[in-house]
Amino acid sequence: MKKVRLYLLVYDITNARVYRKLYKILDSYVYQRIEKSVLELTLTDMDLVRLRRQLGKLFPDDEEKIILIPVCRDDQSKVRVYGAVCRESVSEPDFVML
C-alpha cells in the first residue's frame, strides 16, 4: 500500500491562462477545494515529486504565487472548521457533454 500524505495548496493567481494550466495539472491528482484558492491534496511521494516539477515549470517567475504546505497526520486530527466550508470535490465534472 502506498503511503499518502495530506497537503494544502494555496494560490494567488491573476492570470487566467496560468489558472487554467494549474487546474489541468491538478486534474491528475486527488484533491478537494476548501476555499476559492485553497485545496487539499492527497499525494504519494512520487506524486509530490511530479507535482513539484510541474509547478516549477508553470511558475518560473514571481508574478503568480503558489504555496504547497505538508500537513502531518497528528495535525490533521487537530483541524477544526468553523462556519461555512466549501468542501466541493473537483475530481468529478460539474457537467456532462452529450
Secondary structure, DSSP 8 states (H G I E B T S, - for coil): ---EEEEEEEEE---HHHHHHHHHHHTTSEEEEEETTEEEEEEEHHHHHHHHHHHHHH--SSSSEEEEEEE-HHHHTT----S----EE-SS-S----
